[in-house]
Amino acid sequence: MAALVYSLVAVAQKDPVHFSYRAEKVNDKTYAIHITANIEEGWHIYSQKQPKQAISQPTKIVFTKSPMFNWTGSLIEKGNKEKYEDKVADIIQYQYGGTVEFVQTVTLKSPAAKSAINGSITYQACTDEMCQQPQTVPFSISIE
């Protein structure tokens, strides 16, 4: 019994989501910021926008305000969005498995204003049987 409890705790602490970050230069003053979530098989995270009856934590990316950048447009999700529907509980949620990329366009106020874009990602990883507590991870992406 103790071994079973230990294995459940070990699984609950494992992070099945791995983030990578990059800044893609579009022109002298514009960059596309890419945040990619690689999600282990059997797991998923939730889309930023959810229906009213959703119960899981939507993914939220917050960029730290900076006087060096202007944010252009909204944060875009690129991936295979799945619709999860539980008719018994009357729940509809949108989720991603595998890989999802979040892309935000930023414009430098001056071409010489190269720096880093900082922020955090809050997300919840789930399987069909369980969910981890929502987690928040900080990030810093160099603009060069």
Secondary structure as GFF3:
##gff-version 3
##sequence-region A 1 144
A	DSSP	alpha_helix	2	13	.	.	.	ID=ss1
A	DSSP	beta_strand	17	25	.	.	.	ID=ss2
A	DSSP	beta_strand	30	39	.	.	.	ID=ss3
A	DSSP	beta_strand	45	46	.	.	.	ID=ss4
A	DSSP	beta_strand	60	63	.	.	.	ID=ss5
A	DSSP	beta_strand	69	86	.	.	.	ID=ss6
A	DSSP	beta_strand	91	108	.	.	.	ID=ss7
A	DSSP	beta_strand	116	123	.	.	.	ID=ss8
A	DSSP	beta_strand	135	142	.	.	.	ID=ss9
###
